[in-house]
Amino acid sequence: MRTVQGAALDGLRARVRALAARRRPERAGRSPRGEAPLADRGPAVPGLGAGAPGRRTPVKESLRYAAPAPAPAAESTARAALAGFGVLLRGLTRPRPGEVRTSAAALRALRARHGDAPALVRTRSGRTVLVLLDPQDLRRFYAEPVSVLAAAPPDKCRGPNPAEPADSGCSRGELRAERREVSAEVLATGRPVHPSCGPFLAALAEEARHLTASAPATGTFAAASTTAVTLDLARARYAVHRAARRIVLGDAAAADEELSGWLTQLRAESRSSRGGRVRSVRSVRSVHDKARARIEDYAARADGDTLVGRAARHADPSGTLDPVGQAQHWLLAMDAVPDTLLRTLLLLGAHPAEQDLATAEAAAEAAAGADRGELPRLRACVRESLRLYPVVPDLIRVTRAETEWRGVRYPAGTSVLVPAAFHQRDPERVPAAHVFVPGRWKNPGADQDIRMAPFSHGGGRCPGDQLGLMATAALCAEVLRGHRVTGTRPVLDPVGPLPATLDPQGIRLRLTRR
């Protein structure tokens, strides 16, 4: 027998269905959020963040509607301007202020509809971005000088931001070139093994003990026992930050977590200011001054093997190079190492054969001692981890003058985007795109492949790429020499396609003594 409550509920449902059916025709001709009706809305575009075909995507599908078609007289200059429709660029995670996150599914839809020609798409905020889908256009993107494609919008450079490192991409002309030259010399750009590799590797080995300690990562640690150890992001950051402070500033800075906290706060304030949120300038300046004074104190006592010590040896008659600001920049750059370390170890834990080969290389290197820091197999594993999960998934530059791409002219101030993560995992052009294959990096030309840009290319290439590879591979080696790694969360499929993203906050590794 039906209850009174059940009958009432059925009636309410019927009324809701009738109301929805009555409203559908009224809404059919409307544009979203009260916008003016558009003549041609174009096809639906999948939501962002999809990885391999057929896999579930954790974000909802989204649309953006087409702008009206340009008049015939304007077709010569705007034929591909909006590529027939715009795409709402969203990411798997909430983008930082000013960032644009792309989706593999949306980009595949763009290419399927319009080929490899650059496509001008519109973000939800109304910003337009020229997206490059062809490797030939990528080659030009990386080759263009800063005078044509700027690494940052000019507005960012109009006033000093106390939260920015000394060389934040806004320096111009000879000053920028001089800073990059000094940075390249200090970081030993292009050299697989840094000249100060002895002290650096010693610091990394000592701090790696915090990764495998049986006690929580604190100021003290206990040697790992026969019980398993859990390695997570907090522990990895603790160990890497200690090693980074020793490499950049010297052993005296190893325990200075307050300095790292200040630098993290400055970075957060910088991102907030780019997104339009204004914080207390006095507060930011105070933190900036305290961090700078602390770095100056360490720099005055640093030996010649540290990065700041090597920078101080360079002549600077004009007094503009600022080794202290460079040291701050290098410390912030090392923040990417813990995430990459965890992802690489997680991938090795899901591929036991690769882990055994990497472990054998680590043991052989420790026994030989002569070629310390080389670790070619482990470096290949780190590169493959960065191919699958790049630190910077999308690169954006801004044109400083009118430019032409594929016969279409675009005005100065146009944002040009390279979806690096999409190109590195493009199944149409990259073999085994969604699979962990470190062997692909054995090819001598793999590092020059324009589709692969974990450290970018051309003049914008990261000058510390080799040092970062050496440090990450060395930390992996220290863990693998005494422990077997198993991923407990998430559990990866060693055969099927890997997930589109791996949040390091959620990674848990189980380390057991060999």
N, C-alpha and C positions, 0 to 999 in steps of 0.2 A: 504494500500500500504506500502511495506517495504521501509524503508529509506536506504540511502547509508551507514549510520553509523551502522544500524542494520545488514546489510549484512556483513560489515567488522567485526563486533563483532562475528557473527556466524562463519566466516572463521577462526578467531583467536582461537575460542574454538575448532574447528575441528583440527587445527594444534596442540594444546596442548594435546588433547586426543590421537592423533597419536603418538606424541613424548613419552607420558607416556606409551603407549602400546609397543612401540619399546624398551624402557629402562627396562621394567619389567623382561624379560628373562635374560638380562645381569646382573641384580642385584640379581637374585635368588640364586646364589651360593656364594654370598659375606657375610662375617661377618660384623657386625656393626663397623663403625669408622675405617675401614682398618685393622681389625684383621684378623689373618690367618683363613682360612675356617676350620670349625669343622665337625667331622664325623657325630655326632648326636646332633642335636640342641635340642631335647626334646620338650615336650609340652609347650604350652603357660601357663604362670602363671598370675593370675589376678593382677592388680595394687593394691597398698597398701591402707589401710585405710577403707575398706568396713566394714560396721557394720552389721546390721541384713540382712538376705537374702531378695533379692527383692527390696532393697532400693537403691536410687541413690548414687553414690560415687563421691565426688568432685575432684578426681584425675584421671589422665589418666591411663589406663592399661599399664603395663610394662613387659618386658621380660628380662631374662638373659639366656644365652645358656649353655648347658651342657659341662663340661670338658670331654675330652676323657676318656673312661672307663679304669680303672686300669688293668694292666696285671694280668693274673691269679695268678702268684706267689705273687703279692702284695695284693691280695684280703683279706687275713686274717687281715691285718692292715689298709686297706683303703676301705673296702667294702662299708661302708656307708659314705665315706669321703665327697662326694659331692651329696649324695642322688640322683644320677642319673641326677641331673641338679642343677644349682644355681638359686637363687632368688634375684632379685634386690630389696633391702630393702629400700623403700622410705616411707615418712610419709605424713600425711595430711598437716603438716606445714613444713617449711624449717628447717631441723635439725641443731642444734648447732654444732660447730666444734667438731669432735671426737664422736658425737652421732650416734646411729643407731636407726631409727624408723621403726617399723614393721607394717604389715597390717593384719587384721583378714582374709581377703580373700586369701592372699598369704599363710598364715599359715594353713588355712583350706585345701588349695590345696596340701601343703606339707604333711599334715597328711593323706589326702585321698590317696595319691600316695604311701607313705612309712610307714604308720602306726605311732605308737607313738615313734619310735626310734629317738634319736637325729639326727639332720640333719645339716651338714656343708654347709652353703650357702655363696655366694659371693656377696659383695656389689658392687655398681657401681664403687667405688674407687679401687676395687681389693682386699679389705680386706675380710678375711674369718671369719665367726662367727658360732660357734656351737650352734644351737637353740634347746632348751629343750621343748618338746611337751607333755610329760607325767608327771602327778603329782608325780609319784614315783621319777622321776629324779629331780623334784623341791625340794623334801624333802632332797635329797643328796646335792643339790646346797646350800641350806640354812644351812645345818649341817656342811659342810666342813670348816675347820679352815682357817685362813688367810694365813697360811703357804702353803696351797694347792691352794686356790682360793683367789687371791688378789682383793681388792675392786678397785684398780687403777693400771694401767700399771706401772711396776717398773721404766720406764724412767721418769715418773712424779716426782719421789722422789729423783732424783739424785742431784738436786740443789734446794735451797730455792726459793720459788715464793712469793714475797711480797703480791700478791693478794690473797693468800690462807689463810683460817682460820688456827688457831693453830693446830687443830686436823683434818687434811684433808684426813685422810685415809692412810697416808704415815708413820705414826709413827710405830715403830716396837717393838715387844716383850714386855718387862716389862713396858716400857714407854707408849705404846699404852694401855695396860691393866690398868695401873694406871690412865691414863686420862679418860678412859671409866668408871672406878669405881667412880671417883670423879664426872664426869658428871651425872652418874646415881643417885648418892646421891643428888646432887643439884637439878636435875629435878624430883626427887622422882619417878623414873622409876617403873612402875607397880602399882602405887597408883592412883586410879581414882581422888581423890581430893588432891591437893598439900598442904603441910603443911602451905604454905603462901597464901592459897586460899582467906583469908579475904582481905588483901591488893590488891591481884591480881584482884579479882572480883570487888572491889571498883573502881580500875583504869579502868577496862573494861566497867563498867556501866557508868562512867563519859565520857569516850571517845566515847561510843556508841551513845551519843547525837549528835555527828557529822554525824552519819549515817542517822538520822531522822530530821536533821535541815532543816528549810525551806529556809535558805540562803545557798549559795555555801559553800563548805568546805574550810574555811579560818581560820585565827587565831581567829575569833569570829564567833558566830553562834546565830541564833534566834530560839526560841522554835517553834516546828512545829505547824502550824495553822491547820485550818480545811481543807485547800487545800491539794492536793496530793503532795507528795515529790518524786522526782526521785532519785533512788540509782544506782550508776554506779561504775566502778572499781576505778576511781580516788578518789571518796569520800570514798570508802571502804579502799583503801590504806592509805589515810590520817589518818583515825581514827585508823586503826590497827597499823600503824607505831608509832603513839603517845603512844598507849597502850603498845606496845612492848618495847619502850625505857623506859617507867616507870617500867615495870616488870623486865627488865634486869638491868637497871642502876639507877633507882630511879626517883622520880617526877621532879627533876631538869632537866632531859634530855627530858622531854615531848615535848618541842617545838623545839628541835634541829634537824630541817630538813636537815641542812647542813651535819650533821654526817651521816644520812641515804643516802644522795646523794653521799658522799664519798664511803660508803660501796657498793652502787650500781655500782659505777664506777670501784671499785676494782674487783667486780664479773665479770663485762663485760670484763675487761682487762684480767682476768684469762682465760675466755672462748676463747678470741682471741689468747692468747699464746698457748693454747692447739691445736688450729686449724692451728698453724704454722705462724700466723701473729705476727711479732715482733714489739712491741711498744717501746717507750722510757722508758728504765729502770729507769732513773732518775725521770721522771714524775710519774711513778707508785710508786716508793719508796717515793716520796714526799707526795702523797696522803695517802699512807699507814702510814707514820710517823705522819701525821696530825690526822688521824682517831685514831691511837693508843694513841697519847697524849691526845686527847679529852676523850677517854674512861677511861684512867688512872685517869684523873681529876675527872670524875664522880664516878669511883670506890673508890677513896679515901674518898668521902663524902657519899657513899651509905650506907643505913641501912641494918641490917641483914636479912630483909625479901626479899630483891631483890636477883636475881640470882647471880649477881657478889658478893654481900655481903655474900651469903651462900658459894660461892666458896672460898672466901678469908679466911673463918674460917678453912679450911682444912690445916693440917700440910703439908709442902712441903720442907723437909730437903735438897733435891737435887736441888731445885729451877727450876724445869723443867715443872711444871704444867701450869703456865701462865694463870691466871684467866682472864686477859685482852683479850688474844687471844680467849679464850672460850666465853667471852661475845660477841665478834665480830661474832663468829660462831652462837651463839644463835639468835642474831639480824637478821642475814641473813636467818636463818631457819624459822623465822616468816613471811618471804615474801610469803610463800605458803598459809597463812591464808586468805587474802582477796579474792583470787580466789575461795577457797573452800567455804567461806562464801557466795559469790554471787551465786555459783552453787547450794548450799543447799537451799537458800531462793527461787531461781528460781524453783527448783523442788517442794518445798512446795507450791509455788504459783500455780503450775499446778495441785496440788493434794489437793483440799480444805479440804477433810476429814482429811488427815494427818496434815495439817496446824492447824485445830481446835484442834486436840489432842495435838500437840506440844504447842499450845498457852495455853491450859488448864494446862499442866504440868508447863510451865513457870510461870503462875499466882499462882499455888499452891506452887511452890518452894519459890516465893517471900513472900507469906503469912506465910509459915512455918518457913523459915529462918534457921532451924537446919541443914538440909542436903544441904546447899548451895553448888553448884558446881556439884551435882550428875547428874541431868537431863538425865536419861537413855534413854528416848524416843528421845530427841533431839540429843544425842550422836549417837544413831542408825541412825538417818537421816544423820548426818555428815559422818558416816562410809559408808552408802549406796552411798552417793554422791562421796566419794573417791573410792568406788568400781567401779562405773560407769565411773568416770573421775579421775584416779589416778594422783597424782602430778608427779610421775616418772613412765611412762608407760612401760619402758623396763629397766631391770637391767642387767648390764654387769660386769663380773669379768674375770680375766686373770689367767690362770694356771701358777704356778711357777715351776712345774716339769711335767714330762710326766704323763698323766692320762689315764684311760681307762673308756669308757662309752659303755655299752652294748657290750662288747667284742671287741671294736675297740679302738686302742691306738692313742692318740693325743699328739703332742709334747708340751714341755713347751712354754709358750707364746700364747697359743690358747685362743681366746676370747670366753667366754661362756655366752650366752644370755638367760634370762628368759623373755619372752613377757608377763609381768604381766597383762597388760590391756586385752590381748587376753584371758588369763586363767580366769580372773575375769568375763568376759562376754562371756564365751564359752557356747553357747546354748546346746551343746551336753552333758555337764556335770553340768551346773549351771541352776537350775529352774528359769524361768522368768528372763533370763539373761539380757535382754534389757529393763527391767521395774523397776521402782522405788518401791522397797519393803523393807522399813526399818525394818519390823518385822522379817526378816531373821536373824537379829543380836541379837534377844532375846535368841536364842539358846546359852547356856553357852559355847559350843564348837565352835561357829562360828569364834571366834577370832583365833582359832588354825587351822582352815581349811587351808591347805597348798596352795590351789588355790587362796585364798584371801590374798593379801599382800599389803594393802595400806601403811603399815609401815614396810614391810619386816618381816623376821622371823630369829630366831637363833641369833648368835652373831652379825649379821649386823642389827638387828632390831633398829629402831629409838628410842633412849632413852627418847626422849621428846614426845612420842606419846600421853600419857595421858594428859600432859599439853596442847598440841595442841588441843586435843579433848575438854578439859574443856574450853579453851579460845574461840574456835569457837562456841561451843554450848551456852556459856554464851552470846556472841554477838548476836546470833540468838534469844535467849530468850529476850534480851533487845529490839530488834526490834519488836518481836511478841506481847509483852505485851501491847503495845499501838497502834499497826498498823496492818492492814491487807495487805498482800503482794500479788501483782498481777504481773506476768511477762508480760511486753509489748514487749520485744524483747530479744530473739526469743520467739515465742509462741509454747509451747510444747504440744504434744498430750498426754493427761493423760491416754489413753488406749493403743495406739499403741506403737511400739518400739521407744525408745529414740534415738536421733542422736548419732553418734559415737564420736563426739567431741562437746565441748561447749567452745568457745573462750570467756574468761571473759571480754575481751575488748569490745565485742559486746553485753553484757548483760545489759538490762535496766529493773529496777524494779520500780513498782508504789506502794508507801506506802500511805495508806489512814487511817485516824484516826478511831479507833473503837468507 
